[in-house]
Amino acid sequence: MSASADHAATVMQETLSGIPTNDLIAELATREGVELYQVKDEEKYIVQKIWNDGNGFIAQTLESYEGPIRIITVVDP
């Protein structure tokens, strides 16, 4: 990266670090391809990755917890 690009990245990081997390989440939730899910107290959630290896489907659990929690998904174009 060039010196000017490094400087711009540093300035942007410093700017973002001063913004409260809740504000960043609220902004992200308004973007195209982004979904925000709320898991309330006493509710549980599980995140799995499922694929076919040619012999059948395989499921890998990535996370499994109890709320409260916010889950943000970003779909790449």
N, C-alpha and C positions, 0 to 999 in steps of 0.2 A: 504494500500500500504506500502511496506517496505521503509525504509529510503533511500536505494539506488535507488529505483524506483522513489520516490519523488524527489530526487536530479536530476535524469536523466530527469524527466518531467520539472523541473525548468530550467535546462540548455537548453532543447529543446525550451521551450517557450521564453526564452531570445534570443536564436538564431533567431527564427522565427519573433520575434517582431522587429528585426533589418533589416528585408528584406522588401523592398517597396511593397505595396499592388499590384501594377501592375505586378511586377515580380512574386509574388505568384499566381496571376490569370493566367499569361502566363504559369507557370509550371503546374498548375492544369489542364489547357485546353489540355495538352499533355497526360494526364492519361487515361487509359482504363475506359470506363463507364462514362466519363465526356464530356459534350457538352457545348459549349459557344455560346450564341446567342447575337447579337448586335441589339439594338433598337436605331434607329437614331432620331435626332431632329424631332419634329412634328409627329413622329410615336407613336402609343399607344400600350400598351400591357396589357394583362389580364392573371392572373394565377388563374385557377380554379381546384377544386377537385371535381370529379364526381363519384358517387357511386349509386348502386341499393340497396334500402332499403327493397326490396321485393314487394313494391307497385309501383315501377317505379324509374326512375333515378332522383337523386337530384344533383344540382350543387351548390357548395359553392365558392364564389369568395374570394380568399385569398389576391390578390393584383390587383390594376388597376391604372396605371399611364401613363405618357407620357415620352418619351425618352429625352435625351440620357441615355441609361443604358445598362449594360451587365448582362445577366442572365446566371448563371452557374447551370447546372443540373448534379446530380450525381446519377447514377443508381446502387443500391445495387445489388450485385450478388445473 
